[in-house]
Each structure stands twice: as structure tokens, then as C-alpha cells.
Amino acid sequence: MNIVLWVLQIVLALHTLIGALWKFSNPEHTVPSLKAIPHGLWLSMSAFELLCSLALIVPALSTSLAILVPLAAASIAAEMLFFSAVNLYSGEPNYGHVMYWLVVAVLCACIAYGRSVLKTV
């Protein structure tokens, strides 16, 4: 189970890193349903994603920082749910995006559960 969680963490860290870099290089109105997000918040979310992607990997170097993994995974899940809600409440929802974000949120929940409840580091 530990190996599976590490693989999922690495995949999620890469996904989050790529998403953060994409947010830095693209404005929020690139996805029309997310244009309600203010630009400052958009950039702040990008910086936060960079920290979360780092927090998913840091416990490989120091097990004393293992608490960061479920916190980062739960934070990313919350962000994905936020994107889903903003998308659904926009005038032009894209259900493909919502399904994608929900799948990522479930992946994050699995990692958070595995690292906090199962305590496998």
C-alpha cells in the first residue's frame, strides 16, 4: 500500500506542479467558466499549488514532515471542489472539466486517507 500511495503522491505532485505553472502563464479567463475568479486569487492559488506539490514529496526526505502529505492532498481536493462549484454555477458549465476535477479530488482524498488514517509512510 505504501508504494501505491507514493506513486499516487508523485503523480499528484506532478499534476499540481504543471497546473500551477499553467496558472502562472495563462489568465483565469482561459477557462470561460472560471473567469469569476479574481486575478490575484488565481495567482495566489498557483503559488499555493507549488507549495502543495512540494509538500507531497518532502516526506521522502524527512519522515518527520509526513503530516504535510494529508494536508496538501486535502487542500488540493478542496481546490478541485472549488473549481467544480465555480464551473457549475457559471452561466456556461463544462461537465468534462467538472468530472476531471472530481476525479482529481477523489485521488487526493485517497492519498489523504491513506496517509492520515492508515499511517503508512
C-alpha positions in Angstrom: 0.0 0.0 0.0 2.9 2.3 0.8 4.3 2.0 -2.8 0.8 2.7 -4.3 0.5 5.8 -2.1 3.9 7.1 -3.1 3.2 6.6 -6.8 -0.1 8.5 -6.4 1.6 11.2 -4.5 4.3 11.6 -7.2 1.6 11.7 -9.9 -0.5 14.2 -8.0 2.6 16.4 -7.3 3.5 16.5 -11.0 -0.2 17.2 -11.8 -0.3 20.1 -9.3 3.1 21.5 -10.4 2.0 21.5 -14.0 -1.3 23.1 -13.0 0.5 25.8 -11.0 2.8 26.6 -13.9 -0.1 26.7 -16.3 -1.9 29.2 -14.0 1.1 31.5 -13.9 1.3 31.5 -17.7 -2.5 31.6 -18.5 -5.1 34.0 -17.3 -8.2 32.7 -15.4 -10.5 33.5 -18.3 -8.8 30.9 -20.5 -11.4 28.6 -19.0 -14.5 30.7 -19.5 -16.4 29.3 -16.6 -13.6 30.3 -14.2 -13.5 34.0 -15.2 -15.3 34.9 -12.0 -12.1 34.1 -10.1 -10.1 37.4 -9.4 -6.7 37.6 -11.0 -4.9 38.0 -7.6 -6.7 34.9 -6.2 -5.7 33.0 -9.4 -2.0 33.8 -8.9 -2.3 33.0 -5.2 -3.7 29.6 -6.0 -0.8 29.0 -8.3 1.7 29.8 -5.6 -0.2 27.6 -3.1 -0.2 24.7 -5.6 3.5 25.0 -5.9 3.8 24.6 -2.1 1.3 21.7 -2.1 3.3 19.8 -4.8 6.4 20.2 -2.7 4.6 19.1 0.4 3.6 15.9 -1.3 7.2 14.9 -1.9 9.1 16.3 1.1 8.3 13.3 3.4 10.6 11.2 1.1 13.5 13.2 2.6 12.2 13.6 6.2 9.5 11.4 7.7 9.0 14.0 10.4 7.2 16.1 7.8 4.8 13.3 6.9 1.8 15.4 8.3 2.2 17.6 5.2 1.0 15.0 2.8 -2.6 14.6 4.0 -2.8 18.4 4.5 -1.6 19.1 0.9 -3.8 16.4 -0.5 -6.9 17.7 1.3 -6.0 21.3 0.2 -5.8 20.2 -3.4 -9.1 18.3 -3.1 -10.7 21.4 -1.7 -9.4 23.5 -4.6 -10.7 20.9 -7.1 -14.1 21.1 -5.5 -14.0 24.9 -5.6 -13.2 24.8 -9.3 -16.1 22.4 -9.8 -18.5 24.6 -7.9 -17.5 27.8 -9.7 -17.8 25.9 -13.0 -21.2 24.6 -12.2 -22.5 27.9 -11.0 -21.2 29.8 -14.0 -23.5 30.5 -16.9 -21.7 28.0 -19.1 -20.7 24.9 -17.2 -18.4 22.4 -18.8 -19.2 19.0 -17.4 -16.0 17.5 -18.8 -13.9 19.8 -16.6 -16.1 19.1 -13.6 -15.6 15.3 -14.0 -11.9 15.8 -14.3 -11.7 17.9 -11.2 -13.8 15.5 -9.2 -11.6 12.6 -10.2 -8.5 14.5 -9.0 -10.4 15.3 -5.8 -11.1 11.6 -5.2 -7.5 10.8 -5.8 -6.5 13.4 -3.3 -9.0 12.0 -0.8 -7.5 8.6 -1.2 -4.0 9.9 -0.5 -5.1 11.9 2.5 -7.0 8.9 3.9 -4.1 6.6 3.3 -1.5 8.9 4.9 -3.6 10.0 7.8 -5.8 7.1 8.8 -3.7 4.2 7.6 -0.5 5.9 8.7 1.8 4.3 6.0 4.9 6.3 5.4 
